[in-house]
């Protein structure tokens, strides 16, 4: 019985001693086309836009819970406002140092703030984000909105300037 099994193994072992397998496509192997990477436009990300969300903390809080100002770093260079939270996104505006805005949202890594601001770089009451909103939603105006790098922002307050000052304690 052992001799019979060994006799069956001989053809199998000899079959493995043949020529190495080459490119099987020439013989009619795979019908899957080869992978071709798209290199036509390396700036595809530049056309993306991410809306700024307001009301993230719910209806008991202001739609945008913080205020900030553009931080001066080095020579007087304005900070770019982008359409989405990454460096390759389209630049939609520039804010001069000291410009104020509402901070409404942030990315998970906290590198970008979603901001709302009035013309001329002001955090104005007419933007409609100092008070609560019924539900979370994308900001649709009337002011401008976009994304700035958080490293270029100086936090100024969580309370809008328009609120009356508290009475001094007795």
MINU-913335 format. One line per 2 residues: number of its first residue (from 1); their letters; for each residue x, y, z of N, C-alpha, C. Coordinates in nm, 4 decimals, m for minus. Each point is the difference from the previous one (the first is absolute). Layout:
// residues N
NUM> a> X Y Z X Y Z X Y Z | ... $
// end
This chain:
// residues 170
1> xx> 0.0814 m0.1189 0.0000 m0.0814 0.1189 0.0000 0.0864 0.1261 0.0000 | 0.1113 m0.0040 0.0793 0.0898 0.1133 0.0047 0.0669 0.0206 m0.1348 $
3> xx> 0.0301 m0.1070 m0.0682 0.0646 0.0098 m0.1304 m0.0958 0.0637 m0.1008 | m0.1278 m0.0351 0.0101 m0.1001 0.0559 m0.0902 m0.0143 0.1505 0.0223 $
5> xx> m0.0008 0.0467 0.1267 m0.0104 0.1410 0.0323 0.1228 0.0754 m0.0503 | 0.1182 m0.0599 0.0132 0.1225 0.0639 m0.0465 m0.0023 0.0123 m0.1509 $
7> xx> m0.0570 m0.0986 m0.0689 m0.0094 0.0027 m0.1449 m0.0918 0.1126 m0.0481 | m0.1030 0.0286 0.0777 m0.0898 0.1096 m0.0339 0.0644 0.1359 0.0252 $
9> xx> 0.0912 0.0082 0.0951 0.0662 0.1254 0.0319 0.1037 0.0391 m0.1037 | 0.0586 m0.0950 m0.0709 0.1059 0.0289 m0.0971 m0.0490 0.0951 m0.1092 $
11> xx> m0.1161 m0.0210 m0.0651 m0.0436 0.0940 m0.1038 m0.0292 0.1391 0.0556 | m0.0501 0.0053 0.1222 m0.0302 0.1296 0.0599 0.1295 0.0773 0.0233 $
13> xx> 0.1019 m0.0664 0.0519 0.1272 0.0654 0.0240 0.0670 0.0412 m0.1301 | m0.0102 m0.0801 m0.1023 0.0602 0.0332 m0.1288 m0.0720 0.1175 m0.0655 $
15> xx> m0.1271 0.0142 0.0234 m0.0751 0.1113 m0.0577 0.0483 0.1330 0.0565 | 0.0480 m0.0009 0.1220 0.0501 0.1211 0.0611 0.1391 0.0374 m0.0473 $
17> xx> 0.0674 m0.0861 m0.0753 0.1365 0.0260 m0.0450 0.0050 0.0639 m0.1374 | m0.1110 0.0368 m0.0547 m0.0040 0.0583 m0.1338 0.0464 0.1449 0.0008 $
19> xx> m0.0298 0.0705 m0.1061 0.0387 0.1401 m0.0115 m0.0808 0.0844 0.0971 | 0.0609 0.1105 0.0388 m0.0691 0.0922 0.0891 m0.1126 0.0688 m0.0755 $
21> xx> m0.1063 0.0285 0.0708 m0.1128 0.0694 m0.0621 0.0378 0.1434 m0.0318 | m0.0239 0.0419 m0.1196 0.0313 0.1366 m0.0416 m0.1232 0.0875 0.0063 $
23> xx> m0.0081 0.0959 m0.0865 m0.1137 0.0891 m0.0074 m0.1155 m0.0751 m0.0631 | m0.0997 m0.0290 0.0767 m0.1115 m0.0807 m0.0488 m0.0969 0.0806 m0.0855 $
25> xx> 0.0113 0.1341 0.0008 m0.0903 0.0782 m0.0820 0.0223 m0.0284 m0.1475 | 0.1230 m0.0293 m0.0360 0.0291 m0.0300 m0.1398 m0.0684 m0.1289 m0.0426 $
27> xx> m0.0233 m0.0882 0.0932 m0.0636 m0.1278 m0.0306 m0.1505 0.0094 0.0192 | m0.0480 0.1137 0.0462 m0.1450 0.0139 0.0184 m0.0388 m0.0105 0.1454 $
29> xx> 0.0808 0.0515 0.0914 m0.0272 m0.0059 0.1440 m0.1120 0.0930 0.0397 | 0.0263 0.0915 0.0881 m0.1000 0.0895 0.0566 m0.0580 0.0931 m0.1052 $
31> xx> m0.1292 0.0267 0.0160 m0.0656 0.0956 m0.0901 m0.0171 0.1360 0.0669 | 0.0527 0.0155 0.1229 m0.0088 0.1267 0.0709 0.0962 0.0996 m0.0628 $
33> xx> m0.0475 0.1178 m0.0372 0.0919 0.0978 m0.0595 0.1001 0.0493 0.1042 | 0.1184 0.0416 m0.0429 0.0992 0.0490 0.0960 m0.0464 0.1311 0.0638 $
35> xx> 0.0459 0.0250 0.1240 m0.0359 0.1205 0.0734 0.0720 0.1194 m0.0598 | m0.0763 0.1047 m0.0319 0.0574 0.1243 m0.0502 m0.0413 0.1098 0.0965 $
37> xx> 0.0971 0.0623 0.0660 m0.0292 0.1061 0.0963 m0.0284 0.1310 m0.0720 | m0.0967 0.0751 0.0548 m0.0346 0.1296 m0.0587 0.1006 0.1034 0.0471 $
39> xx> 0.0778 0.0513 m0.0907 0.0977 0.1036 0.0326 m0.0312 0.1287 m0.0753 | m0.1209 0.0113 m0.0514 m0.0333 0.1145 m0.0831 m0.0103 0.1310 0.0774 $
41> xx> m0.0503 m0.0024 0.1257 m0.0180 0.1237 0.0749 0.0362 m0.0219 0.1464 | 0.1197 0.0415 0.0425 0.0380 m0.0202 0.1391 m0.0747 0.0916 0.0970 $
43> xx> m0.0758 0.0965 m0.0488 m0.0712 0.0929 0.0880 m0.1494 m0.0299 0.0062 | m0.0366 m0.1256 m0.0121 m0.1420 m0.0352 0.0060 m0.0638 0.0436 0.1314 $
45> xx> 0.0776 0.0029 0.1083 m0.0548 0.0403 0.1293 m0.0355 0.1483 0.0041 | 0.0587 0.0794 m0.0868 m0.0241 0.1439 m0.0002 m0.1435 0.0378 m0.0291 $
47> xx> m0.0751 m0.0875 m0.0657 m0.1378 0.0305 m0.0336 m0.1005 m0.0416 0.1052 | 0.0454 m0.0625 0.1073 m0.0921 m0.0456 0.1034 m0.0363 0.1134 0.0952 $
49> xx> m0.1200 m0.0076 0.0545 m0.0443 0.0983 0.0993 m0.0696 m0.0738 0.1136 | 0.0269 0.0431 0.1233 m0.0639 m0.0571 0.1175 m0.0741 0.1128 0.0706 $
51> xx> m0.1314 m0.0078 0.0092 m0.0735 0.1093 0.0645 0.0313 0.0077 0.1496 | m0.0069 0.1194 0.0546 0.0187 0.0206 0.1436 m0.1311 m0.0352 0.0688 $
53> xx> 0.0072 m0.0833 0.1048 m0.1197 m0.0422 0.0735 m0.0197 0.0893 0.1220 | m0.1255 0.0330 0.0284 m0.0327 0.0787 0.1192 m0.0961 m0.0808 0.0863 $
55> xx> m0.0097 0.0381 0.1269 m0.0926 m0.0664 0.0925 0.0469 m0.1354 0.0464 | 0.1289 m0.0226 0.0025 0.0512 m0.1336 0.0338 m0.0238 m0.0398 0.1454 $
57> xx> m0.0181 0.0945 0.0888 m0.0223 m0.0337 0.1406 m0.1479 m0.0088 0.0363 | m0.0872 0.0162 m0.0974 m0.1429 m0.0136 0.0244 m0.0711 0.1321 0.0205 $
59> xx> m0.1325 m0.0049 0.0163 m0.0811 0.1215 0.0053 0.0130 0.0799 0.1298 | 0.0703 m0.0502 0.0991 0.0165 0.0738 0.1253 0.1203 0.0929 m0.0024 $
61> xx> 0.0766 m0.0058 m0.1064 0.1221 0.0801 m0.0091 m0.0022 0.0836 m0.1268 | 0.0889 0.0990 m0.0050 0.0123 0.0837 m0.1195 0.0435 m0.0859 m0.1184 $
63> xx> m0.0400 0.0398 m0.1183 0.0341 m0.0750 m0.1206 0.1515 m0.0096 m0.0175 | 0.0713 0.1057 0.0345 0.1465 0.0019 m0.0010 0.0437 0.0422 0.1390 $
65> xx> 0.0714 m0.0855 0.0683 0.0271 0.0215 0.1422 0.1295 0.0697 0.0345 | 0.0756 0.0409 m0.0980 0.1256 0.0689 0.0310 0.0236 0.1108 m0.1013 $
67> xx> 0.0886 0.0900 0.0378 0.0421 0.1069 m0.0896 0.1509 m0.0033 m0.0081 | 0.0495 0.0435 m0.1129 0.1442 0.0038 m0.0174 0.0400 0.1176 m0.0861 $
69> xx> 0.1306 0.0184 m0.0099 0.0562 0.1061 m0.0832 0.1196 m0.0575 m0.0742 | 0.0261 0.0535 m0.1169 0.1150 m0.0433 m0.0788 0.1276 0.0400 0.0734 $
71> xx> 0.0868 m0.0964 0.0234 0.1239 0.0231 0.0742 0.1084 0.0500 m0.0943 | 0.0756 0.0988 0.0472 0.1122 0.0532 m0.0770 0.1201 m0.0916 0.0199 $
73> xx> 0.0562 m0.0503 m0.1103 0.1204 m0.0828 0.0067 0.1005 0.0561 m0.0996 | 0.1076 0.0544 0.0513 0.1020 0.0544 m0.0885 m0.0475 0.1281 m0.0664 $
75> xx> 0.0430 0.0207 m0.1256 m0.0443 0.1200 m0.0712 m0.1520 m0.0014 m0.0186 | m0.0551 0.1154 m0.0225 m0.1461 0.0130 m0.0144 m0.0476 m0.0759 m0.1233 $
77> xx> m0.0342 m0.1263 0.0205 m0.0546 m0.0817 m0.1088 m0.1403 m0.0435 0.0384 | m0.0956 0.0211 m0.0853 m0.1368 m0.0433 0.0316 m0.0084 m0.1526 0.0036 $
79> xx> m0.0967 m0.0491 0.0765 m0.0170 m0.1455 0.0048 m0.1017 m0.0412 m0.1059 | 0.0268 m0.1102 m0.0698 m0.0939 m0.0445 m0.1019 m0.1216 m0.0691 0.0615 $
81> xx> m0.1159 0.0269 m0.0562 m0.1232 m0.0702 0.0349 m0.0240 m0.0978 m0.1140 | m0.0150 m0.1271 0.0333 m0.0113 m0.1043 m0.1024 m0.1408 m0.0581 m0.0048 $
83> xx> m0.0324 m0.0622 m0.1133 m0.1326 m0.0592 m0.0209 m0.0167 m0.1319 0.0741 | 0.1098 m0.0626 0.0396 m0.0032 m0.1274 0.0717 0.1201 m0.0040 0.0946 $
85> xx> m0.0022 m0.0874 0.0992 0.1071 m0.0001 0.1009 0.1260 m0.0772 m0.0404 | 0.0681 0.0448 m0.1042 0.1310 m0.0535 m0.0360 0.0713 0.0995 m0.0901 $
87> xx> 0.1326 m0.0097 m0.0023 0.0827 0.1003 m0.0679 m0.0250 0.0103 m0.1498 | m0.0397 m0.1081 m0.0663 m0.0194 0.0029 m0.1442 m0.1374 0.0534 m0.0411 $
89> xx> m0.0870 0.0258 0.0961 m0.1342 0.0517 m0.0318 0.0113 0.1414 m0.0565 | m0.0985 0.0373 m0.0777 m0.0008 0.1326 m0.0630 m0.0039 0.1103 0.1057 $
91> xx> 0.0768 0.1038 m0.0238 m0.0015 0.1168 0.0877 m0.1162 0.0895 m0.0421 | m0.0926 0.0260 0.0942 m0.1187 0.0776 m0.0349 0.0062 0.1434 0.0514 $
93> xx> 0.0913 0.0277 0.0949 0.0117 0.1349 0.0556 0.1309 0.0079 0.0772 | 0.0335 0.1202 0.0456 0.1154 0.0245 0.0873 m0.0439 0.0953 0.1091 $
95> xx> 0.0461 m0.0263 0.1221 m0.0328 0.0862 0.1135 0.1277 0.0611 0.0553 | m0.0032 0.1312 0.0211 0.1149 0.0702 0.0570 0.0139 m0.0331 0.1475 $
97> xx> 0.1196 0.0197 0.0523 0.0249 m0.0210 0.1427 m0.0961 0.0862 0.0803 | m0.0576 m0.0574 0.1041 m0.0957 0.0718 0.0835 m0.1445 m0.0143 m0.0445 $
99> xx> m0.0233 m0.0533 m0.1192 m0.1382 m0.0223 m0.0452 m0.0690 m0.0955 0.0962 | m0.1262 0.0279 0.0315 m0.0748 m0.0828 0.0940 m0.1020 m0.0866 m0.0723 $
101> xx> m0.0312 m0.1138 0.0613 m0.0955 m0.0936 m0.0579 m0.0561 m0.0910 0.1088 | m0.1090 m0.0663 m0.0329 m0.0586 m0.1014 0.0865 0.0637 m0.1339 m0.0356 $
103> xx> 0.0324 m0.0797 0.1011 0.0515 m0.1355 m0.0218 m0.1166 m0.0945 0.0260 | m0.0410 m0.0707 m0.1044 m0.1215 m0.0806 0.0081 0.0269 m0.1496 0.0093 $
105> xx> 0.1084 m0.0450 m0.0581 0.0305 m0.1427 m0.0019 0.1502 m0.0171 m0.0138 | 0.0457 m0.1219 0.0095 0.1421 m0.0305 m0.0153 0.0139 m0.1407 m0.0561 $
107> xx> 0.1164 m0.0289 m0.0542 0.0256 m0.1360 m0.0464 0.0368 m0.0863 0.1203 | m0.0048 m0.1316 m0.0159 0.0296 m0.0879 0.1129 0.1429 0.0142 0.0494 $
109> xx> 0.0935 0.0283 m0.0894 0.1385 0.0181 0.0439 0.0268 0.1419 0.0496 | m0.1020 0.0854 m0.0022 0.0031 0.1379 0.0485 0.1005 0.0880 m0.0738 $
111> xx> 0.0348 m0.0363 m0.1225 0.0912 0.0825 m0.0796 m0.0734 0.1090 m0.0763 | m0.1322 m0.0120 m0.0166 m0.0782 0.0964 m0.0776 m0.1242 0.0399 0.0773 $
113> xx> m0.0337 0.1295 m0.0089 m0.1239 0.0522 0.0570 m0.0927 0.0410 m0.1136 | m0.1284 m0.0358 0.0127 m0.1026 0.0501 m0.0903 m0.0501 0.1314 0.0571 $
115> xx> 0.0107 0.1068 m0.0784 m0.0310 0.1336 0.0521 m0.1115 0.0665 m0.0804 | m0.0641 0.0982 0.0633 m0.1009 0.0852 m0.0640 0.0405 0.1438 0.0308 $
117> xx> m0.0010 0.0866 m0.1024 0.0413 0.1393 0.0192 m0.0732 0.0897 m0.0979 | m0.0117 0.1255 0.0398 m0.0640 0.1007 m0.0831 0.1060 0.0638 m0.0891 $
119> xx> m0.0427 0.0765 m0.0972 0.0947 0.0668 m0.0896 0.0952 0.0871 0.0805 | 0.1236 0.0055 m0.0446 0.0994 0.0791 0.0711 0.0580 m0.0712 0.1203 $
121> xx> m0.0320 m0.1271 0.0195 0.0558 m0.0755 0.1110 m0.0529 0.0409 0.1356 | m0.1332 m0.0044 0.0157 m0.0614 0.0327 0.1276 m0.0927 m0.1122 0.0416 $
123> xx> m0.0100 m0.0226 0.1295 m0.0977 m0.0937 0.0550 m0.1251 0.0818 0.0314 | m0.0944 0.0044 m0.0913 m0.1169 0.0877 0.0126 m0.1251 m0.0776 0.0402 $
125> xx> m0.0864 0.0682 0.0714 m0.1267 m0.0587 0.0442 m0.0856 m0.0435 m0.1190 | 0.0094 0.0711 m0.1113 m0.0850 m0.0317 m0.1153 0.0296 m0.1374 m0.0609 $
127> xx> 0.1111 m0.0610 0.0379 0.0329 m0.1338 m0.0526 m0.0952 m0.1066 0.0532 | m0.0657 0.0269 0.1125 m0.1015 m0.0904 0.0518 0.0523 m0.1244 0.0702 $
129> xx> 0.1222 0.0043 0.0508 0.0554 m0.1185 0.0658 0.0314 0.0232 0.1476 | m0.0309 0.1187 0.0535 0.0265 0.0293 0.1403 m0.1053 m0.0624 0.0909 $
131> xx> m0.1165 m0.0319 m0.0546 m0.1064 m0.0631 0.0778 m0.0178 m0.1452 m0.0421 | m0.0869 m0.0709 0.0704 m0.0220 m0.1413 m0.0327 m0.0750 m0.0200 m0.1319 $
133> xx> 0.0188 m0.1165 m0.0589 m0.0771 m0.0433 m0.1168 m0.0681 m0.1313 0.0373 | m0.1095 m0.0305 m0.0669 m0.0809 m0.1162 0.0364 0.0727 m0.1331 m0.0196 $
135> xx> 0.0818 m0.0098 m0.1039 0.0668 m0.1268 m0.0290 0.1341 0.0257 m0.0673 | 0.0859 m0.0997 0.0032 0.1277 0.0101 m0.0713 m0.0268 0.0122 m0.1488 $
137> xx> 0.0793 0.0861 m0.0652 m0.0188 0.0163 m0.1442 0.1200 0.0712 m0.0599 | 0.0056 m0.0002 m0.1316 0.1023 0.0760 m0.0710 m0.0352 0.1476 0.0081 $
139> xx> 0.1021 0.0849 0.0127 m0.0231 0.1442 0.0021 m0.0228 0.0476 m0.1430 | m0.1111 0.0700 m0.0224 m0.0373 0.0435 m0.1345 0.0013 0.1513 m0.0179 $
141> xx> 0.0456 0.0755 0.0971 0.0070 0.1455 m0.0170 m0.0830 0.0711 0.1023 | 0.0008 0.1296 m0.0020 0.0363 0.0949 m0.1044 0.1487 0.0373 m0.0028 $
143> xx> 0.0782 m0.0411 0.0998 0.1421 0.0347 0.0043 0.0831 m0.1057 m0.0716 | 0.1282 0.0256 m0.0096 0.0925 m0.0942 m0.0646 0.0400 m0.1090 0.1000 $
145> xx> 0.0385 m0.1153 m0.0524 0.0445 m0.1116 0.0831 0.1120 m0.0732 m0.0720 | 0.0888 m0.0591 0.0768 0.1101 m0.0763 m0.0576 0.0845 m0.0621 0.1091 $
147> xx> 0.1178 m0.0471 m0.0374 0.0891 m0.0730 0.0902 0.1350 0.0700 0.0105 | 0.0515 0.0134 0.1231 0.1324 0.0569 0.0235 0.0796 m0.0950 0.0889 $
149> xx> 0.1322 0.0042 m0.0144 0.0849 m0.0824 0.0856 m0.0081 0.0502 0.1429 | m0.0203 m0.0904 0.0938 m0.0155 0.0390 0.1399 0.1273 0.0638 0.0565 $
151> xx> 0.1162 m0.0336 m0.0550 0.1251 0.0604 0.0471 0.0050 0.1493 m0.0298 | m0.0804 0.0459 m0.0943 m0.0021 0.1425 m0.0366 m0.1118 0.0765 0.0703 $
153> xx> m0.0619 m0.0628 0.1015 m0.1144 0.0604 0.0693 0.0339 0.0252 0.1464 | m0.0382 0.1176 0.0479 0.0095 0.0332 0.1424 m0.1421 m0.0012 0.0538 $
155> xx> m0.0289 m0.0872 0.0969 m0.1331 m0.0038 0.0597 m0.0201 0.1267 0.0810 | m0.1136 0.0650 m0.0198 m0.0249 0.1259 0.0698 m0.1078 m0.0129 0.1059 $
157> xx> m0.1046 m0.0788 m0.0257 m0.1074 m0.0099 0.0972 m0.1009 m0.1048 m0.0454 | m0.0727 m0.0516 0.0959 m0.1111 m0.0869 m0.0323 m0.1312 0.0746 0.0076 $
159> xx> 0.0042 0.1254 0.0435 m0.1199 0.0815 0.0174 0.0065 0.1161 m0.0992 | m0.1003 0.0179 m0.0829 0.0011 0.1116 m0.0963 0.0090 0.1356 0.0697 $
161> xx> 0.0658 0.0972 m0.0666 0.0153 0.1353 0.0541 m0.1331 0.0722 0.0168 | m0.1025 m0.0398 m0.0725 m0.1257 0.0712 0.0008 m0.0791 m0.0185 0.1303 $
163> xx> 0.0385 m0.0974 0.0832 m0.0740 m0.0217 0.1234 0.0305 0.1114 0.0996 | m0.0989 0.0437 0.0763 0.0254 0.1057 0.0992 0.0916 m0.0501 0.1105 $
165> xx> 0.0785 0.0913 0.0540 0.0913 m0.0362 0.1100 m0.0803 m0.0309 0.1244 | 0.0507 m0.0929 0.0798 m0.0678 m0.0375 0.1244 0.0155 0.1109 0.1020 $
167> xx> m0.0992 0.0144 0.0844 0.0046 0.1025 0.1039 0.1069 m0.0367 0.1022 | 0.0747 0.0992 0.0527 0.1038 m0.0315 0.0996 m0.0628 m0.0561 0.1263 $
169> xx> 0.0718 m0.0870 0.0685 m0.0559 m0.0575 0.1243 m0.0128 0.1074 0.1081 | m0.0994 m0.0128 0.0881 m0.0211 0.1030 0.1048 0.1061 m0.0023 0.1062 $
// end
